[in-house]
Amino acid sequence: MFEQNLGKVIPVGRLGLLTLDSCKDLGKKVDEQLVKWRETRCHELNDHPATIDYVRDSYSIPLKTSRFGSGEGKATLLDSVRGYDLYILVDVCNNSLSYNIAGKLSYMSPDEHYQDLKRVIAAIAGKARRINVIMPFLYEGRQHKRTGRESLDCAIMLNELHNMGVENIITFDAHDPRVQNAIPMGGFETVQPTYQFIKGLLTHVPDLQIDTDHLMVISPDEGATARAIYMANNLGVDMGMFYKRRDYSRVINGRNPIVAHEFLGSDVKGKDLLIIDDMISSGDSMLDVARDLKGRGARKIFMCSTFGLFTNGLKKFDQAYEQGIFDKILTTNLIYQSPELLSREYYINCDMAKYIAYIIEHLNHDASISSLLNPVDRIQNILNRYRNHEL
């Protein structure tokens, strides 16, 4: 829970949010939450000479990212940031934004969102007290290791931001948290949305029985095992996992094709299953796993993923839902969500704005965020409320 004594600790600097266009909706919600907290909390700091304007109508600082006709860009800050403790929010996965090059429409890619982030940092020009970047989907996080003559793009990105003066990088559910080794002297935190998944599920599904006889957590591959173990242990249920057999003699769309999914775990017949992973990209792997589990007699299947990319659209998910392959999909609003996705009856949106605001408020006061990174108490609290029919 939010620590009331934060209102008695002088912050690192005047709080400022710099929200790029890619993250505008989420940034607005975070700003509103921060305003609400500081308006209702004790106002000792608002009258302190070292914390002028501690309570404000908005902590968002206006900025503009524009393009020349050639497609080159620039960032402009529309207000002073001198002495601020800045938090820059960017969604590198937002594919809904576009610009014109020589009169032709071009949609923004993750590369262009990342360049805009660097332009904003360059526009700050060293005037801020501290720069923090909140990048929910870690740019190039999937290219976290070298298996051949390959570039290490994520490590390069982290080094670039660190060298530009970024003190803390906050991301969510990093594909491999070991990428932080690229900046051993820099702040790096990867946050898991486990509590939000459990809350979303318990809020929308009234007939779950949370015990080892009726519920099980499934990891769709080896890489998701750690997050599946964490959720299963908090729920007090068993875990199963799949491993992928790939054809390493071929490369299709930049990866070795999956030949089969092999299951390791106890019998799933008659049980409700939570499949958890960091992202749904095309969705092929997640749906293959769900079909396999349904064939093994699973009762209800819920797919939880921090990032719902849905790169090949929603048609295959609509068909699978109609066939009874799965019951619900839960993803967060950490990245862009299309209106089509939000309109689906099988979709549960897990709002992360309040969680991000918690993190910002704690960091601004130089307070520990350990309880936010490991939300065991909050998970157990909401489970008790669900069992007592209080939700």
C-alpha contacts under 8 A as a table, 3 or more apart, distances in Angstrom:
res1	aa1	res2	aa2	distance
1	M	378	R	7.94
2	F	358	Y	7.00
3	E	6	L	5.88
4	Q	7	G	6.11
4	Q	41	R	7.36
5	N	8	K	5.44
5	N	9	V	7.10
6	L	9	V	5.34
6	L	362	H	7.44
6	L	365	H	6.53
6	L	367	A	7.82
7	G	10	I	7.86
7	G	41	R	6.77
7	G	42	C	6.39
7	G	43	H	7.34
7	G	44	E	7.25
7	G	45	L	6.69
8	K	44	E	6.75
8	K	45	L	6.62
9	V	45	L	7.86
9	V	365	H	6.36
10	I	45	L	7.06
10	I	50	A	7.59
10	I	51	T	7.04
10	I	365	H	6.42
11	P	14	R	7.18
11	P	51	T	7.59
11	P	364	N	5.36
11	P	365	H	4.11
11	P	366	D	6.73
12	V	85	D	6.46
12	V	129	R	7.77
12	V	364	N	5.58
12	V	365	H	5.86
12	V	366	D	6.44
13	G	51	T	7.78
13	G	83	G	6.26
13	G	84	Y	5.13
13	G	85	D	4.70
13	G	129	R	6.31
13	G	130	R	7.69
13	G	364	N	7.04
14	R	51	T	6.84
14	R	52	I	7.83
14	R	53	D	7.98
14	R	54	Y	7.18
14	R	83	G	6.73
14	R	84	Y	4.61
14	R	85	D	5.54
15	L	54	Y	7.89
15	L	59	Y	6.45
15	L	84	Y	5.87
15	L	85	D	5.09
15	L	86	L	6.24
15	L	87	Y	7.98
15	L	364	N	6.83
16	G	59	Y	5.14
16	G	60	S	5.88
16	G	61	I	6.25
16	G	81	V	7.72
16	G	84	Y	6.16
16	G	85	D	6.04
16	G	86	L	4.79
16	G	87	Y	6.28
17	L	27	G	7.91
17	L	31	D	7.56
17	L	59	Y	5.72
17	L	60	S	4.51
17	L	61	I	5.82
17	L	86	L	5.86
17	L	87	Y	4.98
17	L	88	I	6.03
17	L	89	L	7.55
18	L	60	S	6.04
18	L	61	I	5.56
18	L	62	P	7.06
18	L	63	L	7.19
18	L	86	L	6.99
18	L	87	Y	6.05
18	L	88	I	4.64
18	L	89	L	6.32
19	T	22	S	7.93
19	T	23	C	6.15
19	T	24	K	6.00
19	T	27	G	5.81
19	T	60	S	7.30
19	T	61	I	7.86
19	T	63	L	7.88
19	T	88	I	5.80
19	T	89	L	4.89
19	T	90	V	6.64
20	L	23	C	5.59
20	L	24	K	6.26
20	L	63	L	7.71
20	L	65	T	7.94
20	L	88	I	7.55
20	L	89	L	6.27
20	L	90	V	5.64
20	L	91	D	7.97
20	L	117	L	7.71
21	D	24	K	5.05
21	D	90	V	7.88
22	S	90	V	6.03
22	S	91	D	5.24
22	S	92	V	7.16
22	S	94	N	5.69
22	S	97	L	7.29
22	S	113	H	7.53
22	S	336	Y	7.73
23	C	26	L	5.64
23	C	27	G	5.93
23	C	89	L	6.28
23	C	90	V	5.35
23	C	91	D	5.31
23	C	94	N	7.91
23	C	335	I	7.53
23	C	336	Y	7.64
24	K	27	G	5.08
24	K	28	K	6.12
25	D	28	K	5.24
25	D	29	K	6.58
26	L	29	K	5.25
26	L	30	V	6.31
26	L	333	N	7.31
26	L	334	L	7.28
26	L	353	A	6.21
27	G	30	V	5.07
27	G	31	D	6.11
27	G	89	L	6.83
27	G	353	A	7.70
28	K	31	D	5.14
28	K	32	E	6.23
29	K	32	E	5.14
29	K	33	Q	6.27
29	K	353	A	5.83
29	K	354	K	7.78
30	V	33	Q	5.17
30	V	34	L	6.33
30	V	353	A	5.04
30	V	354	K	6.33
30	V	356	I	6.74
30	V	357	A	5.32
31	D	34	L	5.20
31	D	35	V	6.23
31	D	58	S	6.43
31	D	59	Y	6.17
31	D	60	S	6.63
31	D	357	A	7.57
32	E	35	V	5.14
32	E	36	K	6.17
32	E	58	S	7.35
33	Q	36	K	5.09
33	Q	37	W	6.32
33	Q	353	A	7.78
33	Q	354	K	6.43
33	Q	357	A	6.50
34	L	37	W	5.27
34	L	38	R	6.26
34	L	59	Y	7.85
34	L	357	A	6.14
34	L	361	E	7.43
35	V	38	R	5.38
35	V	39	E	6.05
35	V	55	V	7.15
35	V	56	R	6.72
35	V	57	D	6.37
35	V	58	S	6.33
35	V	59	Y	7.49
36	K	39	E	5.30
36	K	40	T	6.36
37	W	40	T	5.41
37	W	41	R	6.03
38	R	41	R	5.22
38	R	42	C	7.80
38	R	43	H	7.81
38	R	54	Y	7.71
38	R	55	V	5.70
39	E	43	H	7.88
39	E	55	V	6.23
42	C	45	L	7.97
43	H	46	N	5.16
43	H	47	D	6.96
43	H	55	V	7.82
44	E	47	D	5.72
44	E	48	H	6.55
45	L	48	H	4.88
45	L	51	T	5.99
45	L	52	I	7.90
45	L	54	Y	6.33
46	N	51	T	6.28
46	N	52	I	6.14
46	N	53	D	5.98
46	N	54	Y	4.78
46	N	55	V	6.00
47	D	51	T	7.40
47	D	52	I	7.01
48	H	51	T	5.43
48	H	52	I	6.65
49	P	52	I	5.95
51	T	54	Y	5.60
53	D	56	R	5.91
56	R	59	Y	6.69
61	I	77	L	7.78
61	I	78	L	7.39
61	I	79	D	6.56
62	P	77	L	6.43
62	P	78	L	5.37
62	P	79	D	6.61
63	L	75	A	7.23
63	L	76	T	5.64
63	L	77	L	4.42
63	L	78	L	5.26
63	L	79	D	7.78
64	K	75	A	5.71
64	K	76	T	5.15
64	K	77	L	6.48
64	K	78	L	7.36
65	T	73	G	6.96
65	T	74	K	5.73
65	T	75	A	4.38
65	T	76	T	6.34
65	T	116	D	7.04
66	S	73	G	5.57
66	S	74	K	5.62
66	S	75	A	6.48
67	R	70	S	7.73
67	R	71	G	5.64
67	R	72	E	5.54
67	R	73	G	4.26
67	R	74	K	6.52
67	R	99	Y	7.40
68	F	71	G	5.38
68	F	72	E	5.39
68	F	73	G	6.11
69	G	72	E	7.37
69	G	100	N	6.93
69	G	101	I	5.50
69	G	102	A	5.65
69	G	103	G	7.79
70	S	101	I	5.53
70	S	102	A	6.31
71	G	99	Y	7.72
71	G	100	N	6.88
71	G	101	I	5.06
71	G	102	A	7.86
73	G	116	D	7.57
74	K	116	D	7.42
74	K	119	R	6.24
75	A	116	D	6.97
75	A	119	R	5.38
75	A	120	V	5.42
75	A	123	A	6.44
76	T	120	V	7.18
76	T	123	A	6.35
77	L	80	S	7.36
77	L	120	V	7.60
77	L	123	A	6.64
77	L	124	I	7.55
81	V	84	Y	5.41
81	V	86	L	7.94
81	V	124	I	7.01
81	V	127	K	6.58
81	V	128	A	5.69
82	R	127	K	4.79
82	R	128	A	4.86
82	R	129	R	7.08
83	G	127	K	6.51
83	G	128	A	4.73
83	G	129	R	4.53
83	G	130	R	7.88
84	Y	128	A	4.93
84	Y	129	R	5.14
84	Y	130	R	6.71
85	D	128	A	6.47
85	D	129	R	5.43
85	D	130	R	4.81
85	D	131	I	6.27
85	D	132	N	7.75
85	D	364	N	6.82
86	L	128	A	6.99
86	L	129	R	7.73
86	L	130	R	6.06
86	L	131	I	4.95
86	L	132	N	5.92
87	Y	131	I	6.29
87	Y	132	N	4.78
87	Y	133	V	5.68
87	Y	134	I	6.72
87	Y	360	I	7.52
88	I	131	I	7.63
88	I	132	N	6.23
88	I	133	V	4.80
88	I	134	I	5.84
89	L	133	V	6.31
89	L	134	I	4.93
89	L	135	M	6.19
90	V	113	H	7.50
90	V	117	L	7.06
90	V	133	V	7.88
90	V	134	I	6.60
90	V	135	M	5.42
90	V	136	P	7.58
91	D	94	N	5.84
91	D	113	H	7.33
91	D	135	M	6.30
91	D	136	P	6.72
91	D	137	F	6.79
91	D	334	L	7.54
91	D	335	I	5.79
91	D	336	Y	7.39
92	V	109	S	7.36
92	V	110	P	4.60
92	V	111	D	7.60
92	V	113	H	5.18
92	V	114	Y	6.42
92	V	135	M	7.63
92	V	137	F	6.81
92	V	138	L	7.95
92	V	139	Y	6.53
92	V	335	I	7.96
93	C	109	S	7.25
93	C	110	P	5.73
93	C	137	F	7.21
93	C	309	L	7.78
93	C	335	I	6.28
93	C	336	Y	6.86
94	N	97	L	6.79
94	N	108	M	7.61
94	N	109	S	7.68
94	N	110	P	7.65
94	N	335	I	6.55
94	N	336	Y	5.14
95	N	98	S	7.98
95	N	107	Y	6.52
95	N	108	M	5.98
95	N	109	S	6.47
95	N	336	Y	7.64
96	S	107	Y	7.02
96	S	108	M	7.55
96	S	336	Y	7.87
97	L	107	Y	5.80
97	L	108	M	5.73
98	S	105	L	6.59
98	S	106	S	5.40
98	S	107	Y	4.08
98	S	108	M	5.46
99	Y	105	L	5.80
99	Y	106	S	5.45
99	Y	107	Y	6.48
99	Y	108	M	7.48
100	N	103	G	5.38
100	N	104	K	5.13
100	N	105	L	4.67
100	N	106	S	5.89
101	I	104	K	5.13
101	I	105	L	6.53
101	I	106	S	6.86
108	M	111	D	7.89
108	M	112	E	5.84
108	M	113	H	6.84
109	S	112	E	5.34
109	S	113	H	6.49
110	P	113	H	5.10
110	P	114	Y	6.15
110	P	139	Y	7.09
111	D	114	Y	5.20
111	D	115	Q	6.29
112	E	115	Q	4.99
112	E	116	D	6.24
113	H	116	D	5.10
113	H	117	L	6.35
114	Y	117	L	5.01
114	Y	118	K	6.46
114	Y	139	Y	7.42
115	Q	118	K	5.12
115	Q	119	R	6.24
116	D	119	R	4.92
116	D	120	V	6.30
117	L	120	V	5.22
117	L	121	I	6.42
118	K	121	I	5.04
118	K	122	A	6.09
118	K	161	L	7.61
119	R	122	A	4.94
119	R	123	A	6.13
120	V	123	A	5.00
120	V	124	I	6.46
121	I	124	I	5.20
121	I	125	A	6.91
121	I	164	M	7.31
122	A	125	A	5.22
122	A	126	G	7.95
122	A	164	M	7.77
124	I	127	K	5.92
124	I	128	A	6.69
125	A	128	A	7.92
126	G	165	G	7.60
128	A	131	I	6.76
130	R	166	V	7.37
130	R	167	E	6.67
131	I	165	G	6.86
131	I	166	V	4.96
131	I	167	E	5.80
131	I	168	N	7.10
132	N	166	V	5.71
132	N	167	E	5.79
132	N	168	N	4.74
132	N	169	I	5.95
132	N	170	I	7.66
133	V	166	V	6.94
133	V	168	N	6.31
133	V	169	I	4.90
133	V	170	I	6.18
134	I	169	I	5.99
134	I	170	I	4.70
134	I	171	T	6.04
135	M	138	L	5.85
135	M	139	Y	7.68
135	M	169	I	7.23
135	M	170	I	6.12
135	M	171	T	5.11
135	M	172	F	7.69
136	P	170	I	7.13
136	P	171	T	4.47
136	P	172	F	4.90
136	P	334	L	5.87
136	P	335	I	7.25
137	F	141	G	7.73
137	F	171	T	6.40
137	F	172	F	6.39
137	F	173	D	7.87
137	F	174	A	7.36
137	F	307	F	7.51
137	F	334	L	7.55
137	F	335	I	7.23
138	L	141	G	5.07
138	L	154	C	7.91
138	L	171	T	6.07
138	L	172	F	7.49
138	L	174	A	6.38
139	Y	154	C	6.48
139	Y	157	M	7.57
140	E	143	Q	5.39
140	E	144	H	7.36
140	E	153	D	5.89
140	E	154	C	4.87
141	G	144	H	5.62
141	G	154	C	5.50
141	G	174	A	6.61
141	G	175	H	5.85
141	G	176	D	7.22
141	G	179	V	7.87
142	R	154	C	7.89
142	R	175	H	5.99
142	R	176	D	7.74
143	Q	146	R	7.74
143	Q	151	S	7.91
143	Q	152	L	6.30
143	Q	153	D	6.25
143	Q	154	C	6.22
144	H	152	L	6.39
144	H	153	D	7.38
144	H	154	C	5.92
144	H	155	A	7.22
144	H	175	H	7.91
144	H	176	D	6.80
144	H	179	V	6.18
145	K	152	L	6.43
146	R	149	R	7.24
146	R	150	E	5.77
146	R	151	S	7.07
146	R	152	L	6.52
147	T	150	E	6.95
152	L	155	A	5.68
152	L	156	I	6.38
153	D	156	I	5.06
153	D	157	M	6.14
154	C	157	M	5.06
154	C	158	L	6.26
154	C	179	V	7.17
155	A	158	L	5.19
155	A	159	N	6.21
155	A	179	V	6.41
155	A	180	Q	7.93
155	A	182	A	5.36
156	I	159	N	5.17
156	I	160	E	6.15
157	M	160	E	5.09
157	M	161	L	6.32
158	L	161	L	5.30
158	L	162	H	6.11
158	L	180	Q	7.86
158	L	182	A	6.79
158	L	183	I	6.66
159	N	162	H	5.07
159	N	163	N	6.01
159	N	182	A	6.75
159	N	183	I	6.29
160	E	163	N	5.18
160	E	164	M	6.18
161	L	164	M	5.04
161	L	165	G	6.61
161	L	166	V	5.55
162	H	165	G	5.39
162	H	166	V	5.00
162	H	167	E	6.68
162	H	183	I	7.24
162	H	186	G	6.64
163	N	166	V	7.24
166	V	169	I	7.28
167	E	186	G	6.12
167	E	187	G	5.85
168	N	186	G	6.60
168	N	187	G	4.28
168	N	188	F	5.73
168	N	189	E	7.83
169	I	187	G	6.01
169	I	188	F	4.82
169	I	189	E	6.42
170	I	188	F	5.97
170	I	189	E	4.98
170	I	190	T	6.10
170	I	191	V	7.62
171	T	174	A	6.65
171	T	188	F	7.80
171	T	189	E	6.18
171	T	190	T	4.81
171	T	191	V	6.31
172	F	189	E	7.96
172	F	190	T	4.89
172	F	191	V	4.50
172	F	192	Q	5.93
172	F	193	P	7.56
172	F	306	T	7.87
173	D	177	P	7.98
173	D	190	T	5.73
173	D	191	V	5.66
173	D	192	Q	5.21
173	D	193	P	7.56
173	D	278	D	6.11
173	D	306	T	7.00
174	A	177	P	5.39
174	A	190	T	5.98
174	A	191	V	7.98
174	A	278	D	7.63
175	H	278	D	6.75
176	D	179	V	6.29
177	P	180	Q	6.19
177	P	190	T	6.87
178	R	181	N	5.77
179	V	182	A	5.86
180	Q	183	I	5.65
180	Q	184	P	6.59
180	Q	188	F	6.31
181	N	184	P	5.19
183	I	186	G	5.23
183	I	187	G	7.94
191	V	373	L	5.73
192	Q	373	L	6.98
193	P	196	Q	5.33
193	P	197	F	6.37
193	P	306	T	6.94
193	P	352	M	7.92
194	T	197	F	5.19
194	T	198	I	6.30
194	T	231	M	6.61
195	Y	198	I	5.20
195	Y	199	K	6.05
195	Y	375	P	6.72
195	Y	378	R	7.24
195	Y	379	I	5.67
196	Q	199	K	5.00
196	Q	200	G	5.94
196	Q	350	C	5.96
196	Q	351	D	7.46
196	Q	352	M	7.48
197	F	200	G	5.14
197	F	201	L	6.09
197	F	304	C	6.92
197	F	330	L	6.90
197	F	331	T	7.85
197	F	350	C	6.60
198	I	201	L	5.15
198	I	202	L	6.06
198	I	379	I	7.44
199	K	202	L	5.26
199	K	203	T	5.96
199	K	382	I	7.03
200	G	203	T	5.19
200	G	204	H	6.26
200	G	330	L	7.58
200	G	348	I	6.86
200	G	349	N	7.49
200	G	350	C	6.04
201	L	204	H	5.42
201	L	205	V	5.75
201	L	330	L	7.83
201	L	348	I	7.94
202	L	205	V	5.38
202	L	206	P	6.57
202	L	208	L	7.63
202	L	386	Y	6.83
202	L	391	L	7.89
203	T	206	P	7.09
203	T	391	L	6.61
204	H	348	I	7.85
205	V	208	L	6.54
208	L	215	L	7.91
208	L	272	D	7.76
209	Q	214	H	5.87
209	Q	215	L	6.72
210	I	214	H	6.56
210	I	215	L	5.78
210	I	235	L	6.95
210	I	236	G	7.77
210	I	237	V	7.40
211	D	214	H	5.67
211	D	215	L	5.78
211	D	235	L	7.71
211	D	236	G	6.58
211	D	237	V	5.65
212	T	215	L	5.67
212	T	216	M	6.75
212	T	236	G	7.12
212	T	237	V	4.57
212	T	238	D	5.95
213	D	271	K	7.17
214	H	270	G	7.24
214	H	271	K	4.71
214	H	272	D	6.05
215	L	237	V	6.44
215	L	238	D	7.63
215	L	271	K	5.41
215	L	272	D	4.84
215	L	273	L	5.87
215	L	274	L	7.85
216	M	232	A	7.25
216	M	237	V	5.77
216	M	238	D	5.28
216	M	239	M	5.70
216	M	240	G	7.37
216	M	268	V	7.62
216	M	271	K	6.91
216	M	272	D	6.42
216	M	273	L	5.01
216	M	274	L	6.37
217	V	228	A	6.24
217	V	229	I	7.90
217	V	231	M	7.32
217	V	232	A	5.71
217	V	237	V	7.27
217	V	238	D	6.46
217	V	239	M	4.77
217	V	240	G	6.40
217	V	273	L	5.72
217	V	274	L	4.72
217	V	275	I	6.05
217	V	276	I	7.40
218	I	228	A	6.46
218	I	239	M	5.67
218	I	240	G	4.85
218	I	241	M	5.39
218	I	242	F	7.83
218	I	273	L	6.70
218	I	274	L	5.82
218	I	275	I	4.63
218	I	276	I	6.45
219	S	222	E	7.17
219	S	224	A	5.49
219	S	225	T	5.43
219	S	228	A	5.60
219	S	239	M	7.56
219	S	240	G	6.29
219	S	241	M	4.46
219	S	242	F	6.25
219	S	275	I	5.96
219	S	276	I	5.90
219	S	277	D	6.93
220	P	224	A	6.73
220	P	241	M	5.90
220	P	242	F	5.08
220	P	243	Y	7.12
220	P	275	I	6.63
220	P	276	I	7.13
220	P	277	D	6.97
220	P	285	S	7.55
220	P	286	M	6.77
220	P	289	V	6.44
221	D	224	A	5.76
221	D	225	T	6.95
221	D	241	M	6.33
221	D	242	F	4.90
221	D	243	Y	4.77
221	D	244	K	6.38
222	E	225	T	5.45
222	E	241	M	7.28
222	E	242	F	6.92
222	E	243	Y	5.72
222	E	244	K	7.96
223	G	226	A	7.44
224	A	227	R	5.73
224	A	228	A	6.29
224	A	276	I	7.23
224	A	277	D	5.56
224	A	278	D	7.18
225	T	228	A	5.10
225	T	229	I	6.07
225	T	241	M	7.10
226	A	229	I	5.17
226	A	230	Y	6.28
227	R	230	Y	5.09
227	R	231	M	6.31
227	R	276	I	7.49
227	R	277	D	7.59
228	A	231	M	5.23
228	A	232	A	6.02
228	A	239	M	6.99
228	A	276	I	6.24
228	A	277	D	7.88
229	I	232	A	5.09
229	I	233	N	5.98
229	I	239	M	6.58
230	Y	233	N	5.31
230	Y	234	N	6.29
231	M	234	N	5.20
231	M	235	L	6.19
232	A	235	L	5.10
232	A	236	G	5.84
232	A	237	V	5.20
232	A	238	D	6.07
232	A	239	M	6.06
233	N	236	G	4.94
233	N	237	V	6.44
233	N	238	D	7.79
234	N	237	V	8.00
234	N	376	V	7.01
234	N	379	I	7.24
234	N	380	Q	7.42
239	M	265	G	6.94
240	G	263	F	7.38
240	G	264	L	5.80
240	G	265	G	4.35
240	G	266	S	6.87
241	M	263	F	5.84
241	M	264	L	5.31
241	M	265	G	6.42
242	F	261	H	5.93
242	F	262	E	5.23
242	F	263	F	4.40
242	F	264	L	6.01
242	F	289	V	7.82
243	Y	261	H	5.75
243	Y	262	E	5.38
243	Y	263	F	6.71
243	Y	264	L	8.00
244	K	258	I	6.31
244	K	259	V	7.40
244	K	260	A	6.05
244	K	261	H	4.81
244	K	262	E	6.43
245	R	258	I	5.80
245	R	259	V	5.36
245	R	260	A	5.25
245	R	261	H	6.27
245	R	262	E	7.42
246	R	256	N	6.06
246	R	257	P	5.59
246	R	258	I	4.30
246	R	259	V	5.11
246	R	260	A	7.21
247	D	250	R	6.05
247	D	256	N	5.78
247	D	257	P	5.65
247	D	258	I	6.35
247	D	259	V	6.22
248	Y	251	V	7.29
248	Y	256	N	5.47
248	Y	257	P	7.58
249	S	256	N	7.57
250	R	256	N	5.75
250	R	257	P	7.01
251	V	254	G	5.87
251	V	255	R	5.10
251	V	256	N	4.59
251	V	257	P	6.62
252	I	255	R	5.43
252	I	256	N	6.10
252	I	257	P	6.26
258	I	261	H	7.65
261	H	288	D	7.77
261	H	289	V	7.01
268	V	271	K	5.46
268	V	273	L	7.88
268	V	293	L	7.33
268	V	296	R	6.64
268	V	297	G	6.59
268	V	298	A	5.57
269	K	296	R	6.06
269	K	297	G	4.28
269	K	298	A	4.86
269	K	299	R	7.09
270	G	297	G	5.94
270	G	298	A	5.10
270	G	299	R	4.87
271	K	297	G	7.97
271	K	298	A	5.33
271	K	299	R	5.18
271	K	300	K	7.02
272	D	298	A	6.36
272	D	299	R	5.21
272	D	300	K	4.61
272	D	301	I	5.90
272	D	302	F	7.88
273	L	298	A	7.10
273	L	299	R	7.61
273	L	300	K	6.22
273	L	301	I	4.88
273	L	302	F	6.16
274	L	301	I	6.13
274	L	302	F	4.91
274	L	303	M	5.95
274	L	304	C	6.92
275	I	286	M	7.95
275	I	301	I	7.39
275	I	302	F	6.16
275	I	303	M	4.82
275	I	304	C	5.93
276	I	303	M	6.13
276	I	304	C	4.70
276	I	305	S	5.80
277	D	280	I	7.51
277	D	304	C	6.47
277	D	305	S	5.01
277	D	306	T	7.11
278	D	305	S	5.20
278	D	306	T	5.12
278	D	307	F	6.32
279	M	305	S	5.11
279	M	306	T	5.70
279	M	307	F	4.53
279	M	308	G	5.86
279	M	309	L	6.99
280	I	283	G	5.20
280	I	286	M	7.23
280	I	305	S	6.27
280	I	307	F	6.30
280	I	308	G	5.02
280	I	309	L	5.69
280	I	310	F	6.16
281	S	308	G	6.80
281	S	309	L	4.97
281	S	310	F	5.12
281	S	311	T	5.49
281	S	312	N	7.79
282	S	285	S	7.98
282	S	309	L	7.43
282	S	310	F	5.35
282	S	311	T	5.02
282	S	312	N	5.22
282	S	313	G	7.67
283	G	286	M	5.33
283	G	287	L	6.12
283	G	310	F	6.53
283	G	312	N	7.91
284	D	287	L	5.32
284	D	288	D	6.05
285	S	288	D	5.10
285	S	289	V	6.19
286	M	289	V	5.22
286	M	290	A	6.22
286	M	303	M	7.72
287	L	290	A	4.93
287	L	291	R	6.10
287	L	317	F	7.85
287	L	320	A	7.68
287	L	325	I	7.86
288	D	291	R	5.18
288	D	292	D	6.21
289	V	292	D	5.10
289	V	293	L	6.20
290	A	293	L	5.13
290	A	294	K	6.04
290	A	301	I	7.02
290	A	325	I	6.27
290	A	326	F	6.65
291	R	294	K	5.03
291	R	295	G	6.12
291	R	325	I	5.88
292	D	295	G	5.10
292	D	296	R	6.45
293	L	296	R	4.96
293	L	297	G	6.68
293	L	298	A	5.76
294	K	297	G	5.24
294	K	298	A	4.90
294	K	299	R	7.40
294	K	301	I	7.93
294	K	325	I	6.40
295	G	298	A	7.26
298	A	301	I	7.17
300	K	326	F	6.65
300	K	327	D	6.12
301	I	325	I	7.44
301	I	326	F	4.80
301	I	327	D	5.51
301	I	328	K	7.05
302	F	326	F	6.24
302	F	327	D	5.79
302	F	328	K	4.93
302	F	329	I	5.90
302	F	330	L	7.52
303	M	326	F	7.57
303	M	328	K	6.34
303	M	329	I	4.77
303	M	330	L	6.11
304	C	329	I	5.98
304	C	330	L	4.70
304	C	331	T	6.01
305	S	308	G	6.38
305	S	329	I	7.89
305	S	330	L	6.25
305	S	331	T	5.01
305	S	332	T	7.54
306	T	330	L	7.99
306	T	331	T	5.18
306	T	332	T	5.49
306	T	334	L	7.78
307	F	331	T	5.91
307	F	332	T	6.30
307	F	334	L	7.10
307	F	335	I	6.66
308	G	331	T	5.68
308	G	332	T	7.40
308	G	335	I	7.73
308	G	337	Q	7.75
310	F	313	G	5.30
310	F	314	L	6.57
313	G	316	K	7.57
314	L	317	F	5.21
314	L	318	D	6.16
314	L	341	L	7.47
315	K	318	D	5.09
315	K	319	Q	6.29
316	K	319	Q	5.11
316	K	320	A	6.12
317	F	320	A	4.99
317	F	321	Y	6.00
318	D	321	Y	5.16
318	D	322	E	6.25
319	Q	322	E	5.14
319	Q	323	Q	6.24
320	A	323	Q	5.00
320	A	324	G	6.30
320	A	325	I	5.24
320	A	326	F	6.88
321	Y	324	G	5.07
321	Y	325	I	5.69
321	Y	326	F	5.64
321	Y	327	D	6.67
321	Y	346	Y	7.63
322	E	325	I	7.65
324	G	327	D	6.93
326	F	329	I	7.99
327	D	346	Y	6.45
328	K	346	Y	4.73
328	K	347	Y	5.86
328	K	348	I	6.98
329	I	346	Y	6.13
329	I	347	Y	5.00
329	I	348	I	6.05
330	L	347	Y	6.10
330	L	348	I	4.77
330	L	349	N	6.02
330	L	350	C	6.79
331	T	347	Y	8.00
331	T	348	I	6.81
331	T	349	N	5.77
331	T	350	C	5.99
332	T	335	I	7.32
332	T	349	N	5.72
332	T	350	C	4.52
332	T	351	D	5.90
332	T	352	M	6.63
333	N	336	Y	6.67
333	N	337	Q	6.65
333	N	349	N	6.75
333	N	350	C	6.41
333	N	351	D	5.62
333	N	352	M	6.38
334	L	351	D	7.91
334	L	352	M	6.61
337	Q	341	L	6.51
337	Q	342	L	6.91
338	S	341	L	5.32
338	S	342	L	6.51
339	P	342	L	5.11
339	P	343	S	6.20
340	E	343	S	5.26
340	E	344	R	6.74
341	L	344	R	5.52
341	L	347	Y	7.06
342	L	347	Y	6.72
342	L	349	N	7.57
343	S	347	Y	7.72
344	R	347	Y	5.44
351	D	354	K	7.54
352	M	355	Y	5.24
352	M	356	I	6.28
353	A	356	I	5.21
353	A	357	A	6.20
354	K	357	A	4.99
354	K	358	Y	6.20
355	Y	358	Y	5.06
355	Y	359	I	6.46
356	I	359	I	5.11
356	I	360	I	6.23
357	A	360	I	5.07
357	A	361	E	6.05
358	Y	361	E	5.28
358	Y	362	H	6.22
358	Y	372	L	7.93
359	I	362	H	5.27
359	I	363	L	6.12
359	I	369	I	6.65
359	I	372	L	7.32
360	I	363	L	5.20
360	I	364	N	5.94
361	E	364	N	5.16
361	E	365	H	6.45
362	H	365	H	5.29
362	H	366	D	6.17
362	H	367	A	4.99
362	H	368	S	6.70
362	H	369	I	6.48
363	L	366	D	4.69
363	L	367	A	5.70
363	L	368	S	7.35
363	L	369	I	7.43
364	N	367	A	7.60
368	S	371	S	7.67
369	I	372	L	5.20
369	I	373	L	6.37
370	S	373	L	5.13
370	S	374	N	6.29
371	S	374	N	5.28
371	S	375	P	5.79
372	L	375	P	5.55
375	P	378	R	5.47
375	P	379	I	6.27
376	V	379	I	5.15
376	V	380	Q	6.23
377	D	380	Q	5.25
377	D	381	N	6.11
378	R	381	N	4.99
378	R	382	I	6.27
379	I	382	I	5.41
379	I	383	L	6.23
380	Q	383	L	5.05
380	Q	384	N	6.20
381	N	384	N	5.24
381	N	385	R	6.33
382	I	385	R	4.96
382	I	386	Y	6.13
383	L	386	Y	5.06
383	L	387	R	6.22
384	N	387	R	5.13
384	N	388	N	6.14
385	R	388	N	5.04
385	R	389	H	6.15
385	R	390	E	4.96
385	R	391	L	6.16
386	Y	389	H	5.02
386	Y	390	E	5.81
386	Y	391	L	5.60
387	R	390	E	7.66
